[in-house]
Amino acid sequence: MTHQKISFYFVLYIVILVDFLMVINERDYAEEAMRGVVDSLIVAVQHQPLTVYAPERMTVKPGEKSTVVLSPLGLRAPEERASVRYNISPVGEPRAPWEFTSTKDSMGKGLFTFTPTTIGTFRFLVVAQGKRQVASMQLPESIRELITEKQGKLIPVPNDSVRFEVEVTAKGAEKKGATFQNN
């Protein structure tokens, strides 16, 4: 009789042990699947480029201080807007022979300020760089934590570039496209 009790408890012990190993195995599969989801989400975010909106063409007078506002689209969190960087450079001939400055406001908009001194049509290339914040993504908290653990709080996104023209004429200011300010 004692031998039967011992073998019953031994069998029960083996059943519980096998059940426990199955739970561990299922958990490992679930974690692996979650990592695959996280990796695909990171790739999806990285393939959503930062979009910047700039004017197509604007017309100004020589000697008139002007500002072009470059707007990043799709950035929601303050950290995302703070991460935006603009690189503005003259393209082609003739080169703009005047000084210009590039700054950024608190909303992440680029401010390209200049005072043209020469009549002509001048072309510029704007390259915008930025990052998306994991916390602003509408995902379950556990997935956001996994993304943050793997990638950090900000995920780099592809750069966007846009070209615009400044025509300097004696006629006066005219705009076509995004926001333009005469200061």
C-alpha positions as CSV (number, residue, x, y, z in Angstrom):
1,M,0.0,0.0,0.0
2,T,2.8,2.4,0.8
3,H,4.4,1.7,-2.5
4,Q,1.2,2.6,-4.3
5,K,1.0,6.0,-2.4
6,I,4.5,6.8,-3.3
7,S,4.1,5.9,-7.0
8,F,0.8,8.0,-7.1
9,Y,2.6,11.0,-5.7
10,F,5.5,10.4,-8.0
11,V,3.2,10.3,-11.0
12,L,1.4,13.5,-9.8
13,Y,4.8,15.2,-9.3
14,I,5.8,14.2,-12.9
15,V,2.5,15.5,-14.3
16,I,3.0,18.9,-12.5
17,L,6.6,19.1,-13.7
18,V,5.6,18.5,-17.3
19,D,2.7,21.0,-17.0
20,F,5.2,23.6,-15.6
21,L,7.6,23.0,-18.4
22,M,4.8,23.4,-21.0
23,V,3.9,26.8,-19.4
24,I,7.5,27.9,-19.6
25,N,7.8,26.8,-23.2
26,E,4.5,28.7,-24.1
27,R,5.8,31.8,-22.4
28,D,9.1,31.6,-24.4
29,Y,7.1,31.4,-27.6
30,A,4.9,34.3,-26.6
31,E,8.0,36.4,-25.8
32,E,9.6,35.5,-29.1
33,A,6.4,36.5,-30.9
34,M,6.3,39.8,-29.0
35,R,9.9,40.6,-29.9
36,G,9.0,40.0,-33.6
37,V,6.1,42.4,-33.3
38,V,8.4,45.0,-31.6
39,D,11.0,44.6,-34.4
40,S,8.3,45.1,-37.1
41,L,6.9,48.1,-35.3
42,I,10.4,49.7,-35.1
43,V,10.9,49.1,-38.8
44,A,7.5,50.5,-39.6
45,V,8.3,53.7,-37.6
46,Q,11.7,54.0,-39.2
47,H,10.0,53.9,-42.7
48,Q,7.7,56.8,-41.9
49,P,9.9,59.7,-43.0
50,L,9.7,63.1,-41.4
51,T,7.8,65.3,-43.8
52,V,8.7,69.0,-44.0
53,Y,6.6,71.6,-45.7
54,A,8.3,74.6,-47.4
55,P,7.3,77.1,-50.0
56,E,7.7,76.3,-53.6
57,R,8.7,79.8,-54.6
58,M,8.6,83.3,-53.2
59,T,9.3,86.7,-54.5
60,V,10.9,89.5,-52.4
61,K,12.5,92.9,-52.8
62,P,16.2,93.5,-52.4
63,G,17.1,94.8,-48.9
64,E,13.8,93.5,-47.4
65,K,14.3,91.1,-44.4
66,S,12.3,88.0,-44.9
67,T,11.6,84.7,-43.1
68,V,10.5,81.4,-44.6
69,V,8.8,79.1,-42.1
70,L,9.6,75.3,-42.6
71,S,6.9,73.1,-41.0
72,P,7.6,69.5,-39.9
73,L,4.4,67.4,-40.3
74,G,3.3,64.5,-38.1
75,L,5.4,65.3,-35.0
76,R,3.2,65.3,-31.9
77,A,5.3,65.2,-28.7
78,P,7.5,68.1,-27.6
79,E,10.5,65.8,-27.6
80,E,9.9,64.9,-31.3
81,R,9.6,68.6,-32.2
82,A,12.8,69.4,-30.2
83,S,14.7,66.6,-32.1
84,V,14.1,68.2,-35.6
85,R,17.2,69.6,-37.2
86,Y,17.3,71.6,-40.5
87,N,20.2,71.9,-42.9
88,I,19.6,74.6,-45.5
89,S,22.0,75.1,-48.3
90,P,22.1,77.0,-51.6
91,V,21.7,74.8,-54.7
92,G,22.8,75.5,-58.3
93,E,23.8,78.8,-59.9
94,P,23.6,81.6,-59.1
95,R,24.5,81.1,-55.5
96,A,22.8,83.5,-53.0
97,P,25.6,86.1,-52.2
98,W,23.8,87.2,-49.0
99,E,23.9,86.0,-45.5
100,F,21.0,83.8,-44.0
101,T,20.3,82.3,-40.7
102,S,18.4,79.1,-39.7
103,T,16.8,78.8,-36.3
104,K,14.0,76.7,-34.8
105,D,11.0,77.8,-32.7
106,S,9.5,75.8,-29.8
107,M,7.1,74.0,-32.1
108,G,9.9,72.6,-34.2
109,K,9.3,74.9,-37.1
110,G,12.5,76.0,-39.0
111,L,12.9,79.8,-39.5
112,F,15.1,80.6,-42.5
113,T,15.8,84.4,-42.3
114,F,17.6,86.4,-44.9
115,T,18.0,89.9,-46.4
116,P,18.6,89.6,-50.1
117,T,21.0,92.1,-51.7
118,T,21.1,90.9,-55.3
119,I,18.3,90.5,-57.9
120,G,17.9,87.0,-59.3
121,T,16.4,83.6,-58.6
122,F,18.1,81.5,-55.9
123,R,17.4,77.9,-55.0
124,F,17.8,76.2,-51.7
125,L,17.7,72.7,-50.4
126,V,16.3,71.9,-46.9
127,V,17.1,68.6,-45.3
128,A,15.1,67.8,-42.2
129,Q,16.2,65.2,-39.6
130,G,14.1,64.0,-36.7
131,K,13.1,61.3,-34.3
132,R,9.8,59.8,-33.2
133,Q,9.1,59.4,-29.5
134,V,8.0,55.9,-28.4
135,A,5.8,57.3,-25.6
136,S,3.6,59.2,-28.2
137,M,2.8,56.0,-30.1
138,Q,-0.6,54.5,-29.4
139,L,0.5,51.1,-28.3
140,P,0.0,48.9,-25.2
141,E,2.4,49.9,-22.4
142,S,4.2,46.6,-22.4
143,I,5.1,47.0,-26.1
144,R,6.2,50.6,-25.6
145,E,8.5,49.4,-22.8
146,L,10.0,46.7,-25.1
147,I,10.6,49.2,-27.9
148,T,12.2,51.7,-25.4
149,E,14.4,48.9,-24.0
150,K,15.5,47.9,-27.5
151,Q,15.7,51.3,-29.2
152,G,15.6,54.1,-26.6
153,K,12.9,56.7,-26.1
154,L,13.4,58.3,-29.6
155,I,13.6,56.3,-32.8
156,P,15.5,58.0,-35.7
157,V,13.4,58.3,-38.9
158,P,14.5,58.9,-42.5
159,N,15.4,62.4,-43.5
160,D,13.1,64.5,-45.8
161,S,14.4,67.0,-48.2
162,V,12.6,69.7,-50.1
163,R,13.6,72.5,-52.5
164,F,12.4,76.0,-52.7
165,E,13.2,79.2,-54.7
166,V,13.6,82.8,-53.7
167,E,13.1,85.3,-56.5
168,V,14.5,88.7,-55.7
169,T,12.9,91.4,-57.9
170,A,12.2,95.1,-57.6
171,K,8.4,94.3,-57.8
172,G,7.8,93.2,-54.2
173,A,6.7,90.3,-52.1
174,E,4.7,87.4,-53.3
175,K,4.4,83.9,-52.0
176,K,3.4,80.5,-53.3
177,G,3.3,77.6,-50.9
178,A,3.9,77.6,-47.2
179,T,4.1,80.5,-44.7
180,F,6.2,83.4,-45.6
181,Q,6.8,86.5,-43.5
182,N,8.2,89.9,-44.4
183,N,9.8,91.3,-41.3
